[in-house]
C-alpha cells in the first residue's frame, strides 16, 4: 500500500530539517522563506521491532519493512490560496498526499527568523488551516455553481450532490474543515471526487524546545505530537546502533520518527501484518478492517481473485513457539476464509489459485 504524508507549515518552522531527519536525505534547510520550491520526496522505512523478532525465528535472507513517502512542501504563507508565496503550486502538491503533517513552531531562536516576526503556535496553526479552507472554498464554489445549473434538469443524483456541496460550502464558510463533517458511505464517494485539502487527516507536529509550554495546542480533539526537532537531529547524527541507547539516556520512550509514523498509521486507520520464511520476513500495510483477500492483494493483486484461504497466527505466539512447525503441532495456526478480518500483528500464509 503506497502512502504519502505532506509536511507543511509556515517558513522556518523546521519542516525541511524534520524531513532531513526522516529520510536522511540531504535537502537544503536554509534560514530564509521559500528555500524549498519543488517538493522534496523521501521514502522512509517504517520501524517495527516485531520484524526482528520474527526474523530471529525464521532466519530469512532479508528483512523488508513497510514504507511511507514523505513530501516536504515549501513554506505556506497567508494568502497562499490566492497565489501568495507561490502558494497555488504548493497546494496542488498537498492534494496528491494521503495525509498532512503540519509542523507548528514552538521554539525561540533569534538566529532563525519567523516569517511573521513572532512565535505563536496557535496563530500559525490557524493561518495554515485557513489557507486550506479558502482553497477548498474556491473548489466547492466552482462545483456548486455548475451543479446548480445542471440540477435544473431534474436529475436526482445531481440534485443530491448539490445538497452535499451546499453542506460543505456552509461549513467551510464558517471556518470549519471538511474532515469535521460526517457523510454516508455513498456520499463519501462523491466527496472524494472533489479532492479537497481540509478533508485530509492531519497531524500537528509541535516543534518544541526545552522551554515549551504543555498547554500549547491543548484542549482540542486534534492529534498533536511534540517533537524537539533539533534534538532529533542530534539523535539522527549518531550511528544507528547508538541511537536507541541515546534515546534512553534522554529519558524518551521513542524517537520523533517513530512517534510521527505511529500517529500517521493511527489517523489513516492502518495496521500491519507479516509474512515470514527462509526467503524474507516482511511487513505489509493494510486498512483496519481489511478482509483476508484484501490483505492477500497487498502481496499481489491477482491474489484477491485467486484467494482460497489463509493460515494465520499472532506474531507473539509465532515467536513463542520458535518455529512454524512447532506452531502447527500446537494447533496455533488457524485456517481462515474470505470473511476473516485481519488483525494488527497477524502472521499469514496464503493459498491462492494461480
C-alpha angles and dihedrals in degrees: 000000000000113000131181132189121197114218106211139167144117118304117283098017094119102268099133092041089053090048091051090053093047097049102023083224118139110241125156115267103179130167099254137077121269094018085139112058106154114045115259112222126202132176112221127196112235106234113229122169090199090072092062092047092052092044090054087063101039097035092210127191089242143009119221123195125200115252141220125203115225119200117200105210122195120260114285121216137191107290095030091133087061092048099267111155091006086297101155092059092050094046089057090058090055091055090064094057129087097223142002130240107196112198111212120192120234101155130095120224122153089201092061111063122219113224090229096039098246142066108246114150096184092047092048091050091050093048094055095041092051091051090055091047093048090050090051091048090059091049095047094043091056093048092045093054091052094045093049089055093046093045089069086078088070094240105160095211093052091047091051092047089050089056090052091051091050090052091051094044093053091050093048092047087055091053095256122139117235090237087071092063127083126224136181118253091256093048091049089064090061094040090054090059089062090066093212124187101215093054092066117103110257137206120196110214108197108207101212141181129204091277098056122131121241090220096064112121090352125137097054136096091241120120105248125179124184118220130171096217093188090054091046088055089057090050093049091051091064124086109272093247091057098046097080092051092049091049088055092048089054090054093244123141094212143350123273088249092059091045093051095046093047089051090050091053090049098052093042093049095238134159136183132233128180143221119198138180144118094300100048147340108220140179121218128195121225137169114261107262095029114153125228097267091051090050090050088049090064087067094047129345090227088064091071094064094036096045114136105161144325131232107216138185133164111256094237092053089048091053092045091054092052095217143032090243092057091046090054092048090054092048093240096129108086128204111229131186137211095292096055112119110219118235128213108269098024116148111211147186117192129212111205140166110248 
